[in-house]
Amino acid sequence: MSLIFDEYGRPYIILQEQERKTRIKGLDAIRSNITAARTLARTLTTSLGPKGMDKMLQSQDGDVTVTNDGATILKEMDVENQVAKLMVELAQSQDDEIGDGTTGVVVLAGALLEQALILLDRGIHPTKISEGFDKACEVCLDKLEQISQKIEFNENSYDDLVKAAMTTMSSKVVNRYSQQLAEICIKAIFSVADFERKDINLDLIKVEGKVGGTLEDSVLVNGIVLDKDVSHPQMPKAVDNAKICILTCPFEPPKPKTKHKLDIDSVEKYRDLQKAEQEYFRDMVQRVKDSGANVVLCQWGFDDEANHLLYQNGLLAVRWVGGVEIELVAMATHGRIIPRFSEISEKKLGRAGKVREVSLGTTHDHVIFIEDCANSKAVTIFLRGGSKMAVDEAKRSVHDALCQVRNLIRDQRIVYGGGSSEIACSLAVSEFADKVSGVEQYAIRCFADALDAIPSALADNSGLSSLETLGALKAAQTKQNNSRLGVDCLGLGTLDMKEQNVYETLLSKKQQIQLATQLVKMILKIDDVIGPTDALT
């Protein structure tokens, strides 16, 4: 590569062997883009469903993650192809908006692209394919509305919510304890939910994990859990009617901002310096004590002298509390974050029924429980697990369950899982294709074939014959006019997903189909990829 100038003095770059380099354009570029996206989608196909396989992901730092969560897998993968990155963003969009169905949306998008490639090989223009997919998507959404059912629940009766939350965790490592965790998630959502506005602030639900014990030891704490211990071993381990001083300033003397040098050439000067430092600490601790606080949470560390003075004054102190945790404690206790000791006052203190240090298991790990806060809406789901990977996967599973329950509070309609809703939509789209004239009908039929990819993948991952299972389910749904029939992944002996308690939210299913269709339309319109070198030359 070399830089030369034209007759006007403007620089431009010449690549060596430029005449041998070619850039893919037109249909060849579209085919190349589809191939890249399909390759990524195939990676996730084996992770779909309750019998789906996990993926082990190793980062550049050597950290290992074992999961079958689609968004996590794609996030951890090092993807360089620009079109494949669109698939990563697709899963992330589904996770941000809905919180569940990240694997399904990628598998569906990959199936749609595979069908689009078949249509391109037949000579159908990408625009016609996009128009046909759009019409088929509208038919799917209408069909989902028709087959959806509304569930009823309240704070005392929420059996259907438990079933829906258990469905999201059926494919995770925690499925053995899915009912217990589902009930914990529902109680947490009910604690922070505003049912009038149908609004749930998930930021008020903290998910904390600690290695040790089993998942069965997981509990819901009515307050905040901090993975810290008290700063002095002889401080009180529990405080009732806690008044919490939340500080973001360190317990240390002020430091000049300019370069300075202090020469100490006598014992008297050293003692004077030590005395001045002690006075600073006494003044700081006295300000905290005078405000009426009996618990101190600080974002920074304590000097040993300050720590000893806090102990002498009978204060329970916790140091190195993170910024996010500080904000959550302030929200939960209705306290104010105090940036300077001069601003400490009783009005800015947070209130909690009890603050205590809890010792866990034989390892004697410690955590701080801040319970019965002034703002009772803030809660913590405290998870236990035998290893760090188990705890991390439990956190991801609980996040999916929380999002599932949140979506059902926003919209109480559900559709049945196991691929039953996809098969119902596929039959509806095929029936609609018979009424359409023109080239779009081929695209609509291919959309119906793509919908079959979800139940086919579920059957394959369960060790069943996908062709036989899919054909039998389509025939049964048509004959019985029952849209609840799906793949019996768990081998329970019934195809009715209502009897198997496999629930999915209508919001999640509609979002999957819409996002997958939009992404496929976007990829079909990319007929040229211009890199930075092409732009320069």
Buried (B, 14 or more C-beta within 10 A) or exposed (E): EEEEEEEEEEEEEEBEEEEEEEEBEEBEBBBBBBBBBBEBBEBBBBBBBBBBEBBEBEEEEEEEBBBBBBBBBBBBBEBEBEBBBBBBEBBBBBBEBBBBBBBBBBBBBBBBBBBBBEBBEEEBEBEBBBBBBBBBBBBBBEBBEEBBBEBEBEEEEBEBBBBBBBBBBBBBBBBEBBBBBBBBBBBBBBBBBEEEEEEBEBEBBBBBBBBBBEBEBBEBBBBBBBBBBBBBEEBBBEBEEBBBBBBBBBBBBEEEEEEEEEEEEEEEEEEEEEEEBBEBBBEBBEBBBEBEBBBBBBBEEBBEBBBBBBBEBEBBBBBBBEEEBBEBBBBBBBBBBBEEBEEBBEEBBBBBBBBBBBEBEEEEBBBBBBBBBBBEBBBBBBBBBEEEBBBBBBBBBBBBBBBBBBBBBEBBBBBBBBBBBBBBBBBBBBEBBEEBEEBBBBBBBBBBBBBBBBBBBBBBBBEBEBEEBBEBBBEBBEEEEBBBBBBBBBEEEEBBBBEBBBBBBBBBBBBBBBBBBBBBBBBBEBBEBEEEEEEEE
